[in-house]
Amino acid sequence: MARYIVTGSYTGAAMKGMMAKPSDREAATSALVAAAGGKLHAFYLTTGDTDFLMITETNNLPDMLAAMIVAGASGATTGLKTVQAFTSAEFTAAQKRAGE
């Protein structure tokens, strides 16, 4: 399965909603990722340029991207970025392949 790191920020409206009704954002995110056929490995609230970081895994990137579009269209998130992540073993194999 391929791994992806997704980062993004919450909109002001979303933060107002969280203040009025606190909720477990990891549980909500996990449900969205699972509905797309993926698995949420980690969810962190972050400081700096983004408000959250999640590590997901999926065999179906189009469905995962569709889920990210749904999240973005909800108006709760902004600045979503998705990058593929590779293990050290996968990168070592790529180096060996490049050397061939």
PEKAJO-V556211 format. One record per run of one state. SS is the DSSP state (~ for helix, > for strand, _ for the rest). FROM is the first residue (numbers start at 1). TO is the last residue. If there is no record, write none. Layout:
ss=(SS | SS)
from=(FROM | FROM)
to=(TO | TO)
This chain:
ss=(_ | > | _ | ~ | _ | ~ | _ | > | _ | > | _ | ~ | _ | > | _ | ~ | _)
from=(1 | 2 | 11 | 12 | 21 | 25 | 36 | 39 | 46 | 52 | 59 | 61 | 74 | 77 | 86 | 88 | 100)
to=(1 | 10 | 11 | 20 | 24 | 35 | 38 | 45 | 51 | 58 | 60 | 73 | 76 | 85 | 87 | 99 | 100)
